[in-house]
Amino acid sequence: MKALSIAAGIILTSLVSCAQKVKEKDVPENVKMSLQKAHPEAKKVTWEKEDANYEAGFETKDGEYSIVIDGAGNILETEVEIAAAALPETTKAYIAKQYSGEKIKEAARITDAKGIVTYEAEVKGKDLIFDSAGNFVTILTKKD
């Protein structure tokens, strides 16, 4: 049941209407302040609007980040790019078995507002989602 809840949340987040780029001047101050408080080192921030939420994309010395913040300034989700080798062993074993010979194009660790961690691995144009233990949860097909 917990895995189903996680999958539903990830799918909901991923299926929101098409994101639209927005200029920083059009992002509410409380949303920008939330980002600044959480990541004061964020530079060259790009913004997108997804329904009522804002997504900030940026890089730091620690890597590439994507943070979803609601209109009230609450951080809903933080995604940080990680090396494929940093994925849980269970995740890597699943991919090796199910996608033999395929490479992981990108990998990320996602933390939601409740602190629940999931992992994402892009393989063959699909985002594979895994729970915090590295167990497979669902597949999200990338939209072009």
N, CA and C of each residue as an Amber inpcrd file, in Angstrom:
protein
   432
   0.8200000  -1.1870000   0.0000000   0.0000000   0.0000000   0.0000000
   0.8690000   1.2580000   0.0000000   1.9660000   1.2350000   0.7750000
   2.8680000   2.3780000   0.8340000   3.4740000   2.6430000  -0.5430000
   3.8720000   1.5760000  -1.2340000   4.4450000   1.7270000  -2.5760000
   3.4230000   2.3220000  -3.5310000   2.1680000   1.9290000  -3.3790000
   1.1080000   2.4680000  -4.2270000   0.9380000   3.9530000  -3.9790000
   0.9980000   4.3810000  -2.7250000   0.8860000   5.8010000  -2.3920000
   2.0410000   6.5900000  -2.9860000   3.2380000   6.0310000  -2.8730000
   4.4150000   6.6920000  -3.4370000   4.2620000   6.8170000  -4.9450000
   3.8630000   5.7320000  -5.5900000   3.6930000   5.7420000  -7.0440000
   2.6410000   6.7560000  -7.4580000   1.5410000   6.8110000  -6.7350000
   0.4730000   7.7560000  -7.0650000   0.9760000   9.1890000  -6.9580000
   1.7510000   9.4690000  -5.9200000   2.2960000  10.8080000  -5.7480000
   3.2580000  11.1770000  -6.8550000   4.1050000  10.2530000  -7.2270000
   5.0700000  10.5040000  -8.2940000   4.3520000  10.7150000  -9.6230000
   3.3880000   9.8740000  -9.8900000   2.6400000   9.9940000 -11.1430000
   1.8900000  11.3130000 -11.1870000   1.2670000  11.6910000 -10.0840000
   0.5350000  12.9510000 -10.0280000   1.4660000  14.1100000 -10.3010000
   2.6190000  14.1010000  -9.6630000   3.5920000  15.1580000  -9.8750000
   4.0530000  15.1890000 -11.3260000   4.2550000  14.0260000 -11.9080000
   4.7680000  13.9460000 -13.2720000   3.7280000  14.2610000 -14.3350000
   2.4730000  14.0640000 -14.0280000   1.4360000  14.2260000 -15.0330000
   0.7320000  15.5710000 -14.9980000   1.1950000  16.4840000 -14.1400000
   0.5690000  17.7900000 -14.1250000   0.6910000  18.3850000 -15.5080000
  -0.1700000  19.3400000 -15.7960000  -0.1800000  19.8760000 -17.1460000
   1.1940000  20.3810000 -17.5480000   1.3760000  20.5590000 -18.8190000
   2.6760000  20.9350000 -19.3530000   3.2580000  22.1210000 -18.5930000
   4.4950000  22.0020000 -18.2520000   5.1790000  23.0790000 -17.5530000
   5.4500000  24.2150000 -18.5280000   5.3370000  25.4180000 -17.9990000
   5.6040000  26.5900000 -18.8170000   6.7200000  27.3860000 -18.1700000
   7.7020000  27.7600000 -18.9760000   8.7890000  28.5680000 -18.4480000
   8.2290000  29.9120000 -18.0130000   8.7370000  30.4020000 -16.8760000
   8.3420000  31.7180000 -16.3960000   9.6020000  32.4980000 -16.0420000
   9.5030000  33.8120000 -16.1400000  10.6210000  34.6680000 -15.7740000
  10.6470000  34.8140000 -14.2630000  11.8410000  34.9980000 -13.7310000
  11.9940000  35.1070000 -12.2850000  11.1240000  36.2180000 -11.7110000
  10.9570000  37.2970000 -12.4370000  10.1440000  38.4180000 -11.9430000
   8.6740000  38.0260000 -11.7780000   8.2550000  36.9480000 -12.4460000
   6.8650000  36.4940000 -12.3630000   6.6490000  35.4190000 -11.2910000
   7.7060000  35.0580000 -10.5770000   7.6200000  34.0630000  -9.4980000
   7.3570000  34.8150000  -8.1970000   6.3530000  34.3990000  -7.4280000
   6.0540000  35.0810000  -6.1590000   7.2730000  35.1280000  -5.2340000
   7.3970000  36.2290000  -4.4930000   8.5380000  36.4170000  -3.5940000
   8.6680000  35.2990000  -2.5700000   7.5270000  34.8350000  -2.0180000
   7.6090000  33.7800000  -0.9950000   8.1470000  32.4760000  -1.5790000
   7.8990000  32.2200000  -2.8470000   8.4160000  31.0240000  -3.5120000
   9.9290000  31.1670000  -3.6860000  10.3630000  32.3290000  -4.1420000
  11.8070000  32.5680000  -4.3040000  12.5190000  32.5360000  -2.9510000
  11.8700000  33.0590000  -1.9190000  12.4680000  33.0540000  -0.5760000
  12.6270000  31.6280000  -0.0590000  11.6600000  30.7620000  -0.3370000
  11.7690000  29.3620000   0.0880000  12.9700000  28.6860000  -0.5570000
  13.1490000  28.9320000  -1.8380000  14.3100000  28.3730000  -2.5290000
  15.6020000  28.9310000  -1.9330000  15.6510000  30.2350000  -1.7330000
  16.8470000  30.8760000  -1.2050000  17.1890000  30.3400000   0.1850000
  16.1760000  30.1180000   1.0110000  16.4010000  29.5980000   2.3610000
  16.9360000  28.1630000   2.3160000  16.3540000  27.3390000   1.4420000
  16.7640000  25.9330000   1.3400000  18.1070000  25.7710000   0.6350000
  18.3670000  26.6130000  -0.3550000  19.5930000  26.4860000  -1.1680000
  20.1600000  27.8710000  -1.4770000  20.7720000  28.5160000  -0.4890000
  21.3090000  29.8630000  -0.7150000  22.4050000  29.9010000  -1.7830000
  23.0030000  28.7520000  -2.0710000  24.0740000  28.6900000  -3.0730000
  23.5490000  28.5240000  -4.4980000  22.2400000  28.4410000  -4.6710000
  21.6500000  28.2270000  -6.0070000  21.9630000  29.4020000  -6.9270000
  22.4710000  29.0930000  -8.0870000  22.8210000  30.1020000  -9.0940000
  22.1550000  29.7370000 -10.4160000  21.9420000  30.7400000 -11.2410000
  21.3700000  30.5510000 -12.5770000  20.0960000  29.6990000 -12.5110000
  19.1700000  30.1280000 -11.6820000  17.9250000  29.3960000 -11.4720000
  16.9960000  29.6130000 -12.6610000  16.4320000  28.5160000 -13.1580000
  15.3930000  28.6030000 -14.1870000  14.0800000  28.2000000 -13.5280000
  12.9980000  28.8350000 -13.9480000  11.6890000  28.5870000 -13.3410000
  10.6970000  28.0870000 -14.3700000   9.8580000  27.1760000 -13.9140000
   8.7140000  26.7080000 -14.7040000   7.5020000  26.7100000 -13.8010000
   6.3350000  26.8760000 -14.4000000   5.0890000  26.8270000 -13.6420000
   4.3280000  25.5930000 -14.0740000   3.9040000  24.8070000 -13.0840000
   3.1260000  23.5930000 -13.3240000   1.8540000  23.7180000 -12.5160000
   0.7660000  24.0450000 -13.1710000  -0.4900000  24.3300000 -12.4850000
  -0.2350000  25.4160000 -11.4430000  -0.4690000  25.1380000 -10.1650000
  -0.2880000  26.1410000  -9.1150000   1.1100000  26.0980000  -8.5050000
   1.9670000  25.1940000  -8.9740000   3.2980000  25.0260000  -8.3970000
   4.3780000  25.6160000  -9.2960000   5.5220000  25.8550000  -8.6800000
   6.6780000  26.3740000  -9.3970000   7.8170000  25.3710000  -9.2650000
   8.5470000  25.1830000 -10.3520000   9.7010000  24.2930000 -10.3210000
  10.9460000  25.1110000 -10.6150000  11.9080000  25.0350000  -9.7020000
  13.1780000  25.7250000  -9.8670000  14.2310000  24.6930000 -10.2390000
  14.9490000  24.9610000 -11.2950000  16.0560000  24.1140000 -11.7030000
  17.3400000  24.9050000 -11.5490000  18.3630000  24.2880000 -10.9610000
  19.6210000  24.9910000 -10.7540000  20.7410000  24.0020000 -10.4850000
  21.9570000  24.5230000 -10.5360000  23.1350000  23.7170000 -10.2200000
  23.8510000  24.3290000  -9.0290000  24.4900000  23.4730000  -8.2680000
  25.3710000  23.9130000  -7.1890000  26.6490000  23.0950000  -7.3210000
  27.5820000  23.3360000  -6.4410000  28.8080000  22.5270000  -6.4610000
  28.5050000  21.0720000  -6.1430000  27.3290000  20.8130000  -5.5350000
  26.9350000  19.4480000  -5.1760000  26.1880000  18.7240000  -6.2870000
  25.7780000  19.4300000  -7.3460000  25.0880000  18.7750000  -8.4480000
  23.9120000  19.5700000  -8.9810000  23.1250000  18.8940000  -9.8130000
  21.9470000  19.5070000 -10.4280000  20.7190000  19.2140000  -9.5780000
  19.9120000  20.2480000  -9.3680000  18.7170000  20.1350000  -8.5490000
  17.4790000  20.5870000  -9.3030000  16.3560000  20.0570000  -8.8640000
  15.0480000  20.4980000  -9.3130000  14.1590000  20.4740000  -8.0710000
  13.5360000  21.6020000  -7.7670000  12.7040000  21.6970000  -6.5670000
  11.3300000  22.2000000  -6.9580000  10.2890000  21.5090000  -6.4750000
   8.9120000  21.9230000  -6.7200000   8.4160000  22.6210000  -5.4600000
   7.9110000  23.8540000  -5.6440000   7.4390000  24.6760000  -4.5380000
   6.0200000  25.1210000  -4.8480000   5.1210000  25.0010000  -3.8600000
   3.7460000  25.4470000  -4.1040000   3.6580000  26.9650000  -3.9600000
   2.5040000  27.5190000  -4.3080000   2.3060000  28.9650000  -4.2880000
   2.4440000  29.5820000  -2.9090000   2.2970000  28.7730000  -1.8640000
   2.4490000  29.2620000  -0.4930000   3.9040000  29.2390000  -0.0360000
   4.7860000  28.7000000  -0.8790000   6.1960000  28.6590000  -0.5410000
   6.6540000  27.3660000   0.1150000   5.8020000  26.3590000   0.1250000
   6.1690000  25.0630000   0.7060000   6.8990000  24.2040000  -0.3270000
   8.0380000  23.6480000   0.0650000   8.7720000  22.7560000  -0.8300000
   8.0740000  21.4050000  -0.8320000   7.6320000  20.9840000  -2.0030000
   6.8960000  19.7310000  -2.1450000   7.8110000  18.5600000  -2.4770000
   8.8870000  18.8560000  -3.2200000   9.7530000  17.7810000  -3.6930000
  11.1060000  18.3570000  -4.0780000  12.1510000  17.6160000  -3.7480000
  13.5050000  17.9900000  -4.1440000  14.1170000  16.8130000  -4.8830000
  14.6220000  17.0850000  -6.0700000  15.2640000  16.0480000  -6.8790000
  16.7030000  16.4640000  -7.1210000  17.6240000  15.5600000  -6.8520000
  19.0340000  15.8380000  -7.0950000  19.6000000  14.7220000  -7.9660000
  20.3370000  15.1160000  -8.9880000  20.9470000  14.1380000  -9.8800000
  22.0630000  13.4140000  -9.1380000  22.1270000  12.1020000  -9.3310000
  23.1780000  11.2880000  -8.7130000  23.8090000  10.4150000  -9.7950000
  24.9700000   9.9020000  -9.4990000  25.6230000   8.9590000 -10.4180000
  24.8400000   7.6500000 -10.4030000  24.7750000   6.9730000 -11.5330000
  24.0800000   5.6840000 -11.5990000  24.6500000   4.7080000 -10.5790000
  25.9410000   4.7930000 -10.3240000  26.5740000   3.8990000  -9.3540000
  26.0770000   4.1350000  -7.9290000  25.4900000   5.3150000  -7.6810000
  24.9920000   5.6410000  -6.3410000  23.5740000   5.1220000  -6.0890000
  22.9420000   4.5440000  -7.1040000  21.6160000   3.9490000  -6.9070000
  21.7370000   2.7410000  -5.9750000  20.6720000   2.4260000  -5.2500000
  20.7150000   1.2250000  -4.3980000  21.0280000  -0.0260000  -5.2190000
  21.6960000  -0.9750000  -4.6040000  22.0760000  -2.2210000  -5.2880000
  20.8470000  -2.9460000  -5.8530000  19.7410000  -2.9200000  -5.1150000
  18.5070000  -3.5660000  -5.5710000  18.0360000  -2.9550000  -6.8890000
  18.1600000  -1.6420000  -6.9830000  17.7630000  -0.9220000  -8.1980000
  18.6470000  -1.3300000  -9.3730000  19.9430000  -1.3210000  -9.1470000
  20.8760000  -1.6770000 -10.2290000  20.6690000  -3.1200000 -10.6780000
  20.3860000  -4.0180000  -9.7380000  20.1480000  -5.4260000 -10.0860000
  18.8740000  -5.5620000 -10.9200000  17.8210000  -4.8310000 -10.5530000
  16.5620000  -4.8790000 -11.3060000  16.8020000  -4.4100000 -12.7410000
  17.5020000  -3.3110000 -12.8950000  17.7540000  -2.7590000 -14.2300000
  18.6150000  -3.7210000 -15.0440000  19.6350000  -4.3090000 -14.4360000
  20.4970000  -5.2600000 -15.1440000  19.6990000  -6.4590000 -15.6410000
  18.7270000  -6.9020000 -14.8600000  17.9250000  -8.0680000 -15.2470000
  16.8600000  -7.7040000 -16.2800000  16.1250000  -6.6190000 -16.0230000
  15.0030000  -6.2490000 -16.8920000  15.4310000  -5.5150000 -18.1690000
  16.5700000  -4.8610000 -18.1220000  17.0440000  -4.0650000 -19.2640000
  18.4880000  -4.4560000 -19.5830000  18.7160000  -5.7320000 -19.7090000
  20.0530000  -6.2740000 -19.9350000  20.7530000  -5.5480000 -21.0880000
  21.9520000  -5.0940000 -20.8180000  22.7460000  -4.4320000 -21.8430000
  22.4460000  -2.9560000 -22.0210000  21.4110000  -2.4510000 -21.3790000
  21.0510000  -1.0330000 -21.4990000  21.7720000  -0.2260000 -20.4270000
  22.0710000   1.0260000 -20.7620000  22.7390000   1.9060000 -19.8110000
  21.7310000   2.8350000 -19.1510000  22.0450000   3.2090000 -17.9360000
  21.2470000   4.2030000 -17.2220000  21.7180000   5.5640000 -17.7040000
  20.8200000   6.2980000 -18.3570000  21.1810000   7.5920000 -18.9250000
  21.3210000   8.6490000 -17.8280000  20.3680000   8.6800000 -16.8790000
  20.3940000   9.6170000 -15.7670000  19.8110000   8.9410000 -14.5440000
  20.2250000   9.4150000 -13.3770000  19.6890000   8.8870000 -12.1240000
  19.4690000  10.0550000 -11.1690000  18.4830000   9.9060000 -10.2920000
  18.1790000  10.9700000  -9.3340000  17.6280000  10.3930000  -8.0450000
  17.8460000  11.1550000  -6.9720000  17.2460000  10.8530000  -5.6750000
  16.2000000  11.9360000  -5.4360000  14.9780000  11.5110000  -5.1510000
  13.8570000  12.4270000  -4.9600000  13.3940000  12.3260000  -3.5160000
  13.2550000  13.4820000  -2.8800000  12.7670000  13.5260000  -1.5100000
  11.5200000  14.3830000  -1.4790000  10.4090000  13.8150000  -0.9650000
   9.1760000  14.5970000  -0.9140000   9.1020000  15.3970000   0.3840000
   8.0200000  16.1430000   0.5570000   7.8580000  17.0250000   1.7100000
   7.8550000  16.2680000   3.0360000   7.4970000  14.9980000   3.0140000
   7.4690000  14.1880000   4.2340000   8.8060000  13.5050000   4.4970000
   9.7700000  13.7330000   3.6190000  11.0830000  13.1230000   3.7920000
  11.2080000  11.7430000   3.1750000  10.1880000  11.3080000   2.4450000
  10.2290000   9.9900000   1.8060000  11.1090000  10.0740000   0.5580000
  12.0660000   9.1720000   0.4820000  13.0160000   9.1500000  -0.6240000
  12.6010000   8.0970000  -1.6410000  12.6630000   8.4740000  -2.9040000
  12.5000000   7.5310000  -4.0080000  13.6680000   7.7700000  -4.9660000
  13.8590000   6.8330000  -5.8690000  14.9200000   6.9470000  -6.8530000
  14.3230000   6.8650000  -8.2470000  14.9820000   7.5370000  -9.1690000
  14.5540000   7.5390000 -10.5610000  15.7600000   7.1860000 -11.4160000
  15.5470000   6.2930000 -12.3690000  16.6060000   5.9340000 -13.3060000
  16.0190000   5.9840000 -14.7150000  16.6650000   6.7270000 -15.5860000
  16.2020000   6.8110000 -16.9670000  16.9000000   5.7430000 -17.7960000
  16.0760000   4.8570000 -18.3710000  16.5750000   3.7700000 -19.2050000
  15.6590000   3.6640000 -20.4180000  16.2310000   3.6950000 -21.6110000
  15.4640000   3.5530000 -22.8610000  14.3000000   4.5460000 -22.9520000
  14.5240000   5.8050000 -22.5370000  13.4990000   6.8360000 -22.6550000
  12.3770000   6.7360000 -21.6320000  12.5500000   5.8810000 -20.6480000
  11.5380000   5.7220000 -19.6070000  12.1620000   6.0580000 -18.2610000
  11.3590000   6.6490000 -17.3920000  11.8110000   6.8930000 -16.0280000
  11.3060000   5.7590000 -15.1610000  12.2330000   4.9930000 -14.6180000
  11.8860000   3.9010000 -13.7180000  11.9470000   4.4510000 -12.3030000
  10.9030000   4.2130000 -11.5300000  10.8070000   4.7360000 -10.1810000
  10.9550000   3.5950000  -9.1810000  11.7740000   3.8360000  -8.1500000
  12.0660000   2.8390000  -7.1210000  11.8400000   3.4540000  -5.7440000
  11.4430000   2.6380000  -4.7850000  11.2420000   3.1360000  -3.4210000
  12.5920000   3.3350000  -2.7270000  12.5480000   3.7450000  -1.4640000
  13.7780000   4.0770000  -0.7380000  14.7040000   2.8750000  -0.5510000
  14.1570000   1.6700000  -0.6160000  14.9760000   0.4550000  -0.5020000
  15.5000000  -0.0020000  -1.8620000  15.0810000   0.6860000  -2.9100000
  15.5440000   0.3290000  -4.2440000  14.6450000  -0.6400000  -4.9840000
  13.4580000  -0.9050000  -4.4410000  12.5080000  -1.8190000  -5.0870000
  11.7010000  -1.0880000  -6.1530000  11.4920000  -1.7440000  -7.2820000
  10.7460000  -1.1670000  -8.3960000   9.3310000  -0.7880000  -7.9690000
   8.8780000   0.4060000  -8.4210000   7.5300000   0.8820000  -8.1140000
   6.7040000   1.0410000  -9.3880000   7.2210000   1.8060000 -10.3640000
   6.4480000   2.0760000 -11.5800000   7.3660000   2.6040000 -12.6900000
   6.7830000   2.7300000 -13.8920000   7.4770000   3.2990000 -15.0450000
   6.6990000   4.5300000 -15.4890000   7.4360000   5.5960000 -15.7330000
   6.8480000   6.7910000 -16.3120000   7.4500000   6.9490000 -17.6950000
   6.6250000   7.0420000 -18.7250000   7.1180000   7.2240000 -20.0880000
   7.4060000   8.6890000 -20.2920000   8.5880000   8.9860000 -20.7840000
   8.9680000  10.3780000 -21.0360000   8.1230000  10.9350000 -22.1650000
   7.7370000  12.2110000 -21.9830000   6.9990000  12.9240000 -23.0280000
   7.9670000  13.7950000 -23.7940000   7.8370000  13.7780000 -25.1010000
   8.7320000  14.6100000 -25.9230000   8.1930000  15.9970000 -26.0460000
